Amino acid sequence: MARVSTSDSEQPSLWKINLLIPEKNAFAYVCGFLMKKCIEKHACDICINYAKSQKQLDESFLLCYFKAYENAEKLTHGNLMMPLHKCNEHINELVNIFINRFPQLSVVKEVDIKLKLSMTNIIFNYPCPLFNKDYL
């Protein structure tokens, strides 16, 4: 299983830590699902193109490749949402903050607000200026 960092300054990149291939694939699939949910909130051409921007096939996307159903465009991942690695890394950073901060914040009032505040420092350069990053 993947090592979870113990401090906010020690946030590992998803692709640099020692995840097994099945874990990488499961995480990439969940990230695609989250991207799909974001697209349901805000769908423009820029966002849809970004959500399907992962064209290369590597060991992290094998599950999605084999799970994908064929579509008219003959895309590598079919109609599954497969953003670039940097989007998955951003989601990984958010997950690590949640894992590290939740035990301390779960006993205080307004845990949701405090968790969200601790995640606002994570910078993610999304290509669409209209995309609300709060969706993630």
Backbone as JSON Lines, residues from 0, in Angstrom:
{"i":0,"aa":"M","n":[0.84,-1.18,0.0],"ca":[0.0,0.0,0.0],"c":[0.88,1.24,0.0]}
{"i":1,"aa":"A","n":[0.33,2.33,-0.44],"ca":[1.09,3.57,-0.56],"c":[1.39,4.16,0.8]}
{"i":2,"aa":"R","n":[2.52,4.8,0.87],"ca":[2.91,5.5,2.09],"c":[2.18,6.84,2.11]}
{"i":3,"aa":"V","n":[1.58,7.17,3.22],"ca":[0.91,8.45,3.39],"c":[1.87,9.37,4.1]}
{"i":4,"aa":"S","n":[2.03,10.57,3.59],"ca":[2.98,11.49,4.2],"c":[2.48,11.92,5.57]}
{"i":5,"aa":"T","n":[3.41,12.32,6.41],"ca":[3.05,12.66,7.78],"c":[3.01,14.15,8.03]}
{"i":6,"aa":"S","n":[3.44,14.96,7.1],"ca":[3.35,16.4,7.28],"c":[2.99,17.06,5.97]}
{"i":7,"aa":"D","n":[2.42,18.27,6.08],"ca":[2.01,18.99,4.87],"c":[3.2,19.31,3.97]}
{"i":8,"aa":"S","n":[4.38,19.49,4.55],"ca":[5.55,19.83,3.74],"c":[6.12,18.6,3.03]}
{"i":9,"aa":"E","n":[5.64,17.42,3.39],"ca":[6.17,16.2,2.82],"c":[5.16,15.55,1.86]}
{"i":10,"aa":"Q","n":[4.44,16.35,1.09],"ca":[3.43,15.82,0.18],"c":[4.12,15.13,-1.0]}
{"i":11,"aa":"P","n":[4.0,13.8,-1.11],"ca":[4.64,13.1,-2.22],"c":[3.8,13.18,-3.48]}
{"i":12,"aa":"S","n":[4.46,13.13,-4.61],"ca":[3.76,13.04,-5.86],"c":[3.25,11.62,-6.01]}
{"i":13,"aa":"L","n":[2.04,11.48,-6.54],"ca":[1.44,10.15,-6.7],"c":[2.35,9.25,-7.51]}
{"i":14,"aa":"W","n":[2.99,9.78,-8.5],"ca":[3.77,8.96,-9.42],"c":[5.19,8.78,-8.93]}
{"i":15,"aa":"K","n":[5.6,9.47,-7.86],"ca":[6.94,9.31,-7.31],"c":[6.95,8.37,-6.11]}
{"i":16,"aa":"I","n":[5.8,8.23,-5.43],"ca":[5.78,7.3,-4.32],"c":[5.6,5.9,-4.86]}
{"i":17,"aa":"N","n":[5.79,4.94,-4.0],"ca":[5.84,3.55,-4.42],"c":[4.46,2.91,-4.44]}
{"i":18,"aa":"L","n":[3.61,3.31,-5.38],"ca":[2.31,2.67,-5.52],"c":[2.46,1.45,-6.42]}
{"i":19,"aa":"L","n":[1.71,0.43,-6.1],"ca":[1.65,-0.72,-6.98],"c":[0.8,-0.38,-8.2]}
{"i":20,"aa":"I","n":[1.0,-1.11,-9.27],"ca":[0.26,-0.82,-10.51],"c":[-1.25,-0.86,-10.29]}
{"i":21,"aa":"P","n":[-1.82,-1.83,-9.57],"ca":[-3.27,-1.8,-9.35],"c":[-3.73,-0.55,-8.59]}
{"i":22,"aa":"E","n":[-2.93,-0.08,-7.62],"ca":[-3.28,1.13,-6.88],"c":[-3.25,2.35,-7.77]}
{"i":23,"aa":"K","n":[-2.23,2.47,-8.62],"ca":[-2.16,3.59,-9.56],"c":[-3.37,3.6,-10.48]}
{"i":24,"aa":"N","n":[-3.74,2.43,-10.96],"ca":[-4.87,2.32,-11.87],"c":[-6.18,2.67,-11.18]}
{"i":25,"aa":"A","n":[-6.36,2.19,-9.96],"ca":[-7.58,2.51,-9.21],"c":[-7.66,4.01,-8.95]}
{"i":26,"aa":"F","n":[-6.53,4.6,-8.56],"ca":[-6.53,6.04,-8.29],"c":[-6.81,6.85,-9.55]}
{"i":27,"aa":"A","n":[-6.21,6.47,-10.66],"ca":[-6.45,7.17,-11.93],"c":[-7.92,7.06,-12.33]}
{"i":28,"aa":"Y","n":[-8.53,5.91,-12.09],"ca":[-9.94,5.72,-12.42],"c":[-10.83,6.62,-11.56]}
{"i":29,"aa":"V","n":[-10.52,6.69,-10.25],"ca":[-11.29,7.55,-9.35],"c":[-11.11,9.02,-9.74]}
{"i":30,"aa":"C","n":[-9.9,9.41,-10.11],"ca":[-9.66,10.79,-10.55],"c":[-10.49,11.1,-11.79]}
{"i":31,"aa":"G","n":[-10.57,10.16,-12.71],"ca":[-11.41,10.34,-13.89],"c":[-12.88,10.5,-13.51]}
{"i":32,"aa":"F","n":[-13.33,9.72,-12.51],"ca":[-14.7,9.84,-12.03],"c":[-14.95,11.23,-11.45]}
{"i":33,"aa":"L","n":[-13.99,11.73,-10.65],"ca":[-14.12,13.06,-10.08],"c":[-14.16,14.12,-11.17]}
{"i":34,"aa":"M","n":[-13.34,13.93,-12.21],"ca":[-13.35,14.87,-13.32],"c":[-14.71,14.85,-14.03]}
{"i":35,"aa":"K","n":[-15.28,13.67,-14.16],"ca":[-16.61,13.54,-14.78],"c":[-17.64,14.33,-13.97]}
{"i":36,"aa":"K","n":[-17.58,14.23,-12.64],"ca":[-18.5,14.97,-11.78],"c":[-18.3,16.48,-11.93]}
{"i":37,"aa":"C","n":[-17.06,16.91,-12.1],"ca":[-16.79,18.33,-12.33],"c":[-17.37,18.79,-13.66]}
{"i":38,"aa":"I","n":[-17.24,17.95,-14.67],"ca":[-17.77,18.28,-16.0],"c":[-19.29,18.37,-15.96]}
{"i":39,"aa":"E","n":[-19.93,17.61,-15.1],"ca":[-21.38,17.71,-14.97],"c":[-21.79,19.07,-14.41]}
{"i":40,"aa":"K","n":[-20.92,19.71,-13.63],"ca":[-21.2,21.04,-13.07],"c":[-20.86,22.16,-14.06]}
{"i":41,"aa":"H","n":[-19.77,22.0,-14.79],"ca":[-19.33,23.02,-15.75],"c":[-18.73,22.32,-16.96]}
{"i":42,"aa":"A","n":[-19.44,22.37,-18.06],"ca":[-18.97,21.7,-19.27],"c":[-18.8,22.72,-20.4]}
{"i":43,"aa":"C","n":[-17.56,22.99,-20.72],"ca":[-17.25,23.81,-21.89],"c":[-16.25,23.01,-22.73]}
{"i":44,"aa":"D","n":[-15.96,23.45,-23.91],"ca":[-15.04,22.72,-24.78],"c":[-13.65,22.58,-24.15]}
{"i":45,"aa":"I","n":[-13.19,23.64,-23.48],"ca":[-11.87,23.6,-22.85],"c":[-11.84,22.52,-21.78]}
{"i":46,"aa":"C","n":[-12.86,22.48,-20.94],"ca":[-12.91,21.5,-19.85],"c":[-13.04,20.07,-20.37]}
{"i":47,"aa":"I","n":[-13.88,19.87,-21.35],"ca":[-14.07,18.53,-21.91],"c":[-12.78,18.05,-22.57]}
{"i":48,"aa":"N","n":[-12.11,18.92,-23.31],"ca":[-10.84,18.54,-23.93],"c":[-9.79,18.22,-22.87]}
{"i":49,"aa":"Y","n":[-9.76,19.0,-21.78],"ca":[-8.81,18.73,-20.71],"c":[-9.11,17.41,-20.02]}
{"i":50,"aa":"A","n":[-10.4,17.15,-19.81],"ca":[-10.8,15.91,-19.12],"c":[-10.43,14.67,-19.93]}
{"i":51,"aa":"K","n":[-10.25,14.83,-21.21],"ca":[-9.89,13.69,-22.07],"c":[-8.5,13.87,-22.68]}
{"i":52,"aa":"S","n":[-7.65,14.62,-22.0],"ca":[-6.35,14.99,-22.58],"c":[-5.27,13.92,-22.45]}
{"i":53,"aa":"Q","n":[-5.48,12.93,-21.62],"ca":[-4.47,11.87,-21.46],"c":[-4.53,10.95,-22.67]}
{"i":54,"aa":"K","n":[-3.57,11.08,-23.55],"ca":[-3.54,10.28,-24.78],"c":[-2.58,9.11,-24.68]}
{"i":55,"aa":"Q","n":[-1.55,9.27,-23.85],"ca":[-0.56,8.21,-23.74],"c":[-1.07,7.09,-22.86]}
{"i":56,"aa":"L","n":[-0.64,5.91,-23.17],"ca":[-1.01,4.75,-22.38],"c":[0.22,4.32,-21.58]}
{"i":57,"aa":"D","n":[0.12,4.44,-20.27],"ca":[1.19,3.93,-19.43],"c":[0.58,3.04,-18.35]}
{"i":58,"aa":"E","n":[1.39,2.53,-17.46],"ca":[0.91,1.54,-16.49],"c":[-0.16,2.1,-15.54]}
{"i":59,"aa":"S","n":[-0.29,3.42,-15.45],"ca":[-1.28,4.02,-14.57],"c":[-2.69,4.01,-15.16]}
{"i":60,"aa":"F","n":[-2.79,3.81,-16.45],"ca":[-4.08,3.93,-17.11],"c":[-4.54,2.63,-17.77]}
{"i":61,"aa":"L","n":[-3.94,1.51,-17.39],"ca":[-4.31,0.24,-18.01],"c":[-5.76,-0.15,-17.71]}
{"i":62,"aa":"L","n":[-6.19,0.03,-16.48],"ca":[-7.57,-0.28,-16.12],"c":[-8.54,0.52,-16.98]}
{"i":63,"aa":"C","n":[-8.28,1.79,-17.11],"ca":[-9.17,2.65,-17.91],"c":[-9.13,2.26,-19.38]}
{"i":64,"aa":"Y","n":[-7.97,1.88,-19.85],"ca":[-7.84,1.46,-21.24],"c":[-8.69,0.22,-21.51]}
{"i":65,"aa":"F","n":[-8.61,-0.76,-20.64],"ca":[-9.36,-1.99,-20.84],"c":[-10.83,-1.84,-20.48]}
{"i":66,"aa":"K","n":[-11.15,-0.93,-19.59],"ca":[-12.54,-0.7,-19.2],"c":[-13.28,0.15,-20.23]}
{"i":67,"aa":"A","n":[-12.55,0.94,-20.98],"ca":[-13.17,1.86,-21.93],"c":[-13.95,1.11,-23.0]}
{"i":68,"aa":"Y","n":[-15.05,1.68,-23.35],"ca":[-15.82,1.12,-24.45],"c":[-15.5,1.93,-25.7]}
{"i":69,"aa":"E","n":[-15.66,1.33,-26.82],"ca":[-15.29,1.98,-28.07],"c":[-16.26,3.12,-28.36]}
{"i":70,"aa":"N","n":[-15.71,4.21,-28.86],"ca":[-16.55,5.33,-29.25],"c":[-16.23,5.71,-30.7]}
{"i":71,"aa":"A","n":[-17.0,6.61,-31.24],"ca":[-16.87,6.98,-32.64],"c":[-15.49,7.58,-32.95]}
{"i":72,"aa":"E","n":[-14.92,8.31,-31.99],"ca":[-13.63,8.96,-32.23],"c":[-12.45,8.01,-32.09]}
{"i":73,"aa":"K","n":[-12.69,6.79,-31.62],"ca":[-11.64,5.78,-31.42],"c":[-10.54,6.3,-30.48]}
{"i":74,"aa":"L","n":[-10.95,6.97,-29.41],"ca":[-10.0,7.49,-28.44],"c":[-9.41,6.35,-27.61]}
{"i":75,"aa":"T","n":[-8.21,6.54,-27.11],"ca":[-7.52,5.51,-26.33],"c":[-8.35,5.05,-25.13]}
{"i":76,"aa":"H","n":[-8.99,5.98,-24.45],"ca":[-9.74,5.65,-23.25],"c":[-11.25,5.74,-23.47]}
{"i":77,"aa":"G","n":[-11.69,5.67,-24.72],"ca":[-13.12,5.72,-25.01],"c":[-13.72,7.03,-24.51]}
{"i":78,"aa":"N","n":[-14.86,6.96,-23.87],"ca":[-15.49,8.15,-23.32],"c":[-15.16,8.39,-21.86]}
{"i":79,"aa":"L","n":[-14.24,7.62,-21.29],"ca":[-13.84,7.83,-19.91],"c":[-13.06,9.14,-19.8]}
{"i":80,"aa":"M","n":[-13.22,9.82,-18.69],"ca":[-12.48,11.05,-18.44],"c":[-11.1,10.7,-17.93]}
{"i":81,"aa":"M","n":[-10.09,11.08,-18.67],"ca":[-8.7,10.78,-18.29],"c":[-7.86,12.04,-18.43]}
{"i":82,"aa":"P","n":[-7.87,12.88,-17.37],"ca":[-7.03,14.07,-17.42],"c":[-5.55,13.71,-17.28]}
{"i":83,"aa":"L","n":[-4.7,14.69,-17.47],"ca":[-3.26,14.48,-17.37],"c":[-2.84,14.11,-15.95]}
{"i":84,"aa":"H","n":[-1.63,13.58,-15.81],"ca":[-1.09,13.19,-14.51],"c":[-1.15,14.34,-13.51]}
{"i":85,"aa":"K","n":[-0.92,15.58,-13.97],"ca":[-0.87,16.69,-13.01],"c":[-2.22,16.9,-12.33]}
{"i":86,"aa":"C","n":[-3.31,16.58,-12.98],"ca":[-4.62,16.66,-12.33],"c":[-4.72,15.58,-11.25]}
{"i":87,"aa":"N","n":[-4.27,14.39,-11.55],"ca":[-4.27,13.31,-10.56],"c":[-3.37,13.64,-9.38]}
{"i":88,"aa":"E","n":[-2.24,14.28,-9.66],"ca":[-1.33,14.67,-8.59],"c":[-1.98,15.72,-7.69]}
{"i":89,"aa":"H","n":[-2.75,16.62,-8.3],"ca":[-3.46,17.63,-7.52],"c":[-4.47,16.96,-6.58]}
{"i":90,"aa":"I","n":[-5.22,16.02,-7.09],"ca":[-6.18,15.29,-6.27],"c":[-5.46,14.52,-5.17]}
{"i":91,"aa":"N","n":[-4.32,13.95,-5.49],"ca":[-3.52,13.25,-4.49],"c":[-3.09,14.19,-3.36]}
{"i":92,"aa":"E","n":[-2.7,15.39,-3.7],"ca":[-2.32,16.36,-2.68],"c":[-3.5,16.68,-1.76]}
{"i":93,"aa":"L","n":[-4.69,16.84,-2.35],"ca":[-5.88,17.12,-1.55],"c":[-6.2,15.94,-0.62]}
{"i":94,"aa":"V","n":[-6.06,14.73,-1.14],"ca":[-6.31,13.54,-0.33],"c":[-5.32,13.48,0.84]}
{"i":95,"aa":"N","n":[-4.06,13.76,0.59],"ca":[-3.06,13.73,1.65],"c":[-3.34,14.78,2.72]}
{"i":96,"aa":"I","n":[-3.78,15.96,2.31],"ca":[-4.14,16.98,3.3],"c":[-5.31,16.49,4.15]}
{"i":97,"aa":"F","n":[-6.3,15.9,3.51],"ca":[-7.44,15.37,4.24],"c":[-6.99,14.31,5.25]}
{"i":98,"aa":"I","n":[-6.18,13.38,4.81],"ca":[-5.71,12.29,5.68],"c":[-4.91,12.84,6.85]}
{"i":99,"aa":"N","n":[-4.08,13.83,6.59],"ca":[-3.22,14.37,7.64],"c":[-3.96,15.3,8.6]}
{"i":100,"aa":"R","n":[-4.91,16.06,8.1],"ca":[-5.57,17.08,8.93],"c":[-6.84,16.58,9.61]}
{"i":101,"aa":"F","n":[-7.53,15.61,9.01],"ca":[-8.82,15.19,9.56],"c":[-8.75,14.69,10.99]}
{"i":102,"aa":"P","n":[-7.76,13.89,11.37],"ca":[-7.73,13.43,12.78],"c":[-7.71,14.57,13.8]}
{"i":103,"aa":"Q","n":[-6.99,15.67,13.49],"ca":[-6.93,16.8,14.41],"c":[-8.19,17.65,14.35]}
{"i":104,"aa":"L","n":[-8.74,17.81,13.15],"ca":[-9.88,18.7,12.97],"c":[-11.23,18.04,13.25]}
{"i":105,"aa":"S","n":[-11.28,16.74,13.28],"ca":[-12.56,16.06,13.44],"c":[-13.22,16.31,14.78]}
{"i":106,"aa":"V","n":[-12.48,16.76,15.75],"ca":[-13.03,16.99,17.09],"c":[-13.39,18.45,17.34]}
{"i":107,"aa":"V","n":[-13.21,19.31,16.34],"ca":[-13.52,20.73,16.51],"c":[-14.76,21.09,15.68]}
{"i":108,"aa":"K","n":[-15.33,22.23,15.99],"ca":[-16.48,22.7,15.24],"c":[-16.04,23.18,13.86]}
{"i":109,"aa":"E","n":[-16.95,23.11,12.92],"ca":[-16.74,23.58,11.55],"c":[-15.56,22.89,10.88]}
{"i":110,"aa":"V","n":[-15.51,21.58,11.03],"ca":[-14.41,20.8,10.44],"c":[-14.37,20.98,8.93]}
{"i":111,"aa":"D","n":[-15.51,21.08,8.28],"ca":[-15.54,21.22,6.83],"c":[-14.89,22.52,6.37]}
{"i":112,"aa":"I","n":[-15.16,23.59,7.07],"ca":[-14.59,24.89,6.71],"c":[-13.08,24.88,6.92]}
{"i":113,"aa":"K","n":[-12.65,24.31,8.04],"ca":[-11.22,24.28,8.34],"c":[-10.46,23.37,7.38]}
{"i":114,"aa":"L","n":[-11.06,22.26,6.98],"ca":[-10.42,21.39,5.99],"c":[-10.3,22.11,4.66]}
{"i":115,"aa":"K","n":[-11.35,22.77,4.25],"ca":[-11.33,23.5,2.97],"c":[-10.27,24.6,3.0]}
{"i":116,"aa":"L","n":[-10.16,25.3,4.11],"ca":[-9.13,26.35,4.23],"c":[-7.73,25.77,4.12]}
{"i":117,"aa":"S","n":[-7.52,24.6,4.7],"ca":[-6.17,24.01,4.62],"c":[-5.85,23.53,3.21]}
{"i":118,"aa":"M","n":[-6.86,23.37,2.37],"ca":[-6.64,22.92,0.99],"c":[-6.55,24.08,-0.01]}
{"i":119,"aa":"T","n":[-6.82,25.29,0.43],"ca":[-6.81,26.42,-0.5],"c":[-5.4,26.82,-0.94]}
{"i":120,"aa":"N","n":[-4.39,26.39,-0.23],"ca":[-3.01,26.74,-0.6],"c":[-2.47,25.89,-1.74]}
{"i":121,"aa":"I","n":[-3.18,24.86,-2.11],"ca":[-2.74,23.98,-3.2],"c":[-3.08,24.65,-4.52]}
{"i":122,"aa":"I","n":[-2.08,24.96,-5.29],"ca":[-2.26,25.66,-6.57],"c":[-2.43,24.64,-7.68]}
{"i":123,"aa":"F","n":[-3.45,24.85,-8.46],"ca":[-3.7,23.98,-9.61],"c":[-4.05,24.87,-10.79]}
{"i":124,"aa":"N","n":[-3.25,24.83,-11.83],"ca":[-3.47,25.65,-13.01],"c":[-4.37,24.92,-14.0]}
{"i":125,"aa":"Y","n":[-5.64,25.12,-13.82],"ca":[-6.63,24.51,-14.7],"c":[-6.76,25.37,-15.95]}
{"i":126,"aa":"P","n":[-6.88,24.79,-17.13],"ca":[-6.86,25.58,-18.36],"c":[-8.08,26.48,-18.58]}
{"i":127,"aa":"C","n":[-9.2,26.21,-17.92],"ca":[-10.41,27.0,-18.12],"c":[-10.56,28.03,-17.0]}
{"i":128,"aa":"P","n":[-10.6,29.31,-17.33],"ca":[-10.73,30.33,-16.27],"c":[-12.1,30.32,-15.6]}
{"i":129,"aa":"L","n":[-13.11,29.71,-16.22],"ca":[-14.45,29.69,-15.64],"c":[-14.71,28.48,-14.74]}
{"i":130,"aa":"F","n":[-13.77,27.55,-14.72],"ca":[-13.93,26.35,-13.91],"c":[-13.81,26.7,-12.44]}
{"i":131,"aa":"N","n":[-14.77,26.3,-11.64],"ca":[-14.76,26.55,-10.2],"c":[-13.97,25.43,-9.52]}
{"i":132,"aa":"K","n":[-12.8,25.77,-9.02],"ca":[-11.93,24.75,-8.41],"c":[-12.48,24.19,-7.12]}
{"i":133,"aa":"D","n":[-13.53,24.81,-6.59],"ca":[-14.16,24.27,-5.39],"c":[-14.82,22.92,-5.66]}
{"i":134,"aa":"Y","n":[-15.09,22.63,-6.93],"ca":[-15.69,21.33,-7.27],"c":[-14.77,20.2,-6.82]}
{"i":135,"aa":"L","n":[-13.46,20.4,-6.99],"ca":[-12.53,19.36,-6.58],"c":[-12.41,19.34,-5.07]}
